[in-house]
Amino acid sequence: MHTVQHFIDGKTTEGTSGRSASVTNPATGEVTTQVVLADASEVDTAVATAAKAFDTWSTTSLAKRTQVLFAYRETINAHRDEIAELITAEHGKVHSDALGEVARGLEIVELACGIPQLLKGDTSTQVSTGVDVESLRQPLGVVAGITPFNFPAMVPLWMFPLAIACGNTFVLKPSEKDPSATAKLVELATEAGVPDGVLNLVHGDKPAVDRLLEHPDVAAVSFVGSTPIAKHVHRTATANGKRVQALGGAKNHMLVLPDANLDQAADAAVSAAYGSAGERCMAVSVVVAVEPVGDELVGKLAERARALKIGPGTDPDTEMGPLITAEHRDHVASYVPHAREQGAEVVVDGTDHVVPGHENGHFVGVSLLDKVTADMAAYRDEIFGPVLCVVRAQSYEEGVALMNASPWGNGTAIFTRDGGAARRFKLEIEAGMVGVNVPIPVPVGYHAFGGWKDSLFGDHDIYGTDGVHFYTRGKAVTTRWPDPSDGGVDLGFPSNS
């Protein structure tokens, strides 16, 4: 059986903790891989290696850094099918979805290739007689990334390319549930010319995470995961003097107004709710139907949901694959009968879905719940699976009030043909990413990804110029070259003149 090891100082490093975890193919339920789990001493080794490499890498020219990143971009592109196959084998998502994940990660590599432009400072000359002021940005040192199972390629690529482009060195701790795609990305970075020690990989669970959060030589931590863990990461890392961006969970709502094209809205909602089996922080979890279109919209949603083909991600005809683990499948499925008990109408029940020939896989069918109310568990909780709730609202105002009352504020969308309503919505809604007739409003790489409220802890989003600012710190330099005749003691406060 294959074992995924750490990658430290440019080479594969066998684990010494004696601990490991099993990695399962979600489509078959078969254990295919073991991944070593780091203890605190192994994390310390990775951080020490990165700290040593920082001295050289941080002073490496921008030209050299961009050459390496351009090479890395081409290397990933040449291996995109292989990376996607690793994602499908361990996460379960269909191959086309896995390829899309790699493509979105590549956007940030391409952004990092433009780091000379992004790191340009400002200069003001003659701010006072003979005095100039310039601003510049410098790297932090060793920074760490802790990434989730649902995007084992994209989310790491949202972090370390930009971080190392800024001159930092990096320690990456991916999910232990599907580590192979992430490990491949790190190996390819060395192949592309990233120097030894600049990018290091340690696998692990809570002990490894906590050591990164507490380590005195880690300057910053980037995290993507659930809200409870994001709170822990933010609280622990900031208590240890680190800057933090911790992206948490979501319960994304999609408001459908009566004037919307209901066929387009139904297509969008089904795609956004059930794509990647709902294991996306930007999945649509709740459709808010503004009456009188609720019955018609639910009918269209049900028709499309029942027609979806569920199966292994390796089958080119499959539209939705399995969930990551059997435990998570059972957890997701439990919300459907509970919703029925609480008064919701179960329009489509996918909890007993079986894929012939894959009876041991982690499959669950899609479920559609109508007439859901805000006090139901299916509405309150982040299910993170293919369960779509429909809530009925009597007006635009009622729908927006419901959405703004949610503790999360990650992504949201409105479907309408009314430009005035759309403009009002994008200003009034309390969420970090808003779609107008776009169900999954993930920004392009040169904008920023980040939510509001319990969906983001910290002051910076995860890429775009916010990412550059997160991985650097500003410095202002005031310069004066006095004439030989200048001099004299003056205890007054400096003034500009």
Helices and strands as residue ranges (DSSP letters): E 2-4, E 6-8, E 11-13, E 20-25, E 30-36, H 40-57, H 62-78, H 80-90, H 95-113, H 115-118, E 122-128, E 131-139, E 142-146, H 154-165, E 169-173, H 180-192, E 199-201, H 206-214, E 218-224, H 227-239, E 243-247, E 252-256, H 262-274, G 275-278, E 284-290, H 294-307, H 326-341, E 345-348, E 367-370, H 377-380, E 387-393, H 396-404, E 408-409, E 411-415, H 419-428, E 433-436, E 452-453, E 456-457, H 464-470, E 472-480
